[in-house]
Amino acid sequence: MRRRPGTRPWLAEERRRLYGHYARLMEELRVEDPQSFNYLRMEPTMFDELVQGVRPRIEKQDTNMRKALPTGLKLAIRLAISILP
């Protein structure tokens, strides 16, 4: 029996970089319109400082099976969840 990959092809790293919310929106907001970066209720510099501060606790290593999610993405998800009603 052949093993199935852990990630579906349509969720591959390349597609996440091209179409993913974090990779596209966050980077575009940072460059094009820093005022709209307030999406996470903080300025880009503060977000970067927070990423650096939590990196040792939430960063994971890539494995043979899959690439780890970027630390900034994990933090952005957590921040977005915490501001939901």
C-alpha positions as CSV (number, residue, x, y, z in Angstrom):
1,M,0.0,0.0,0.0
2,R,1.4,3.4,-1.0
3,R,1.6,6.1,1.6
4,R,-0.2,9.3,0.9
5,P,1.6,12.6,1.5
6,G,0.8,14.6,4.6
7,T,-0.1,17.7,2.7
8,R,-2.4,17.7,-0.3
9,P,-0.8,19.1,-3.5
10,W,-3.2,22.1,-3.6
11,L,-1.9,23.0,-0.1
12,A,1.7,22.8,-1.1
13,E,4.2,25.4,0.1
14,E,4.4,27.1,-3.3
15,R,0.7,27.6,-3.5
16,R,0.6,29.0,0.1
17,R,3.2,31.5,-0.8
18,L,1.3,32.5,-4.0
19,Y,-2.2,32.5,-2.6
20,G,-2.0,32.4,1.2
21,H,-3.4,35.1,3.4
22,Y,-0.3,35.6,5.5
23,A,2.3,35.5,2.7
24,R,0.4,37.9,0.4
25,L,-1.7,40.2,2.5
26,M,0.6,40.8,5.5
27,E,3.7,41.4,3.3
28,E,1.7,43.7,0.9
29,L,0.3,45.7,3.8
30,R,3.7,46.1,5.4
31,V,5.1,47.6,2.1
32,E,2.2,49.3,0.5
33,D,0.1,50.6,3.4
34,P,1.6,50.3,6.9
35,Q,-1.4,52.1,8.3
36,S,-3.7,49.2,7.2
37,F,-1.3,46.8,8.9
38,N,-3.5,47.7,11.9
39,Y,-5.4,44.5,10.8
40,L,-3.6,42.9,13.8
41,R,-4.1,46.0,15.9
42,M,-0.4,47.0,16.0
43,E,2.2,48.6,13.8
44,P,4.6,46.4,11.7
45,T,7.6,47.2,13.9
46,M,5.7,46.1,17.0
47,F,4.6,42.9,15.3
48,D,8.2,42.1,14.3
49,E,9.3,42.7,17.9
50,L,6.6,40.4,19.2
51,V,7.6,37.7,16.6
52,Q,11.2,37.9,17.8
53,G,10.1,37.7,21.4
54,V,8.0,34.5,21.0
55,R,10.1,32.8,18.3
56,P,12.0,30.6,20.8
57,R,8.8,29.3,22.2
58,I,6.7,28.7,19.1
59,E,9.1,28.1,16.3
60,K,9.2,24.5,14.9
61,Q,11.8,22.8,12.7
62,D,11.2,21.5,9.2
63,T,10.9,17.8,8.9
64,N,11.2,15.3,6.0
65,M,7.5,15.2,5.9
66,R,6.6,18.9,5.8
67,K,7.9,22.4,6.3
68,A,7.1,24.2,9.5
69,L,4.7,27.1,9.5
70,P,6.5,30.5,9.7
71,T,6.6,32.0,13.2
72,G,4.9,35.2,12.0
73,L,2.0,33.2,10.6
74,K,1.5,31.3,13.8
75,L,1.5,34.5,15.8
76,A,-0.9,36.2,13.3
77,I,-3.3,33.4,13.6
78,R,-3.2,33.5,17.4
79,L,-3.7,37.3,17.4
80,A,-6.6,37.0,14.9
81,I,-8.3,34.4,17.1
82,S,-7.9,36.4,20.2
83,I,-9.7,39.4,18.8
84,L,-12.7,37.5,17.5
85,P,-15.9,38.2,19.4
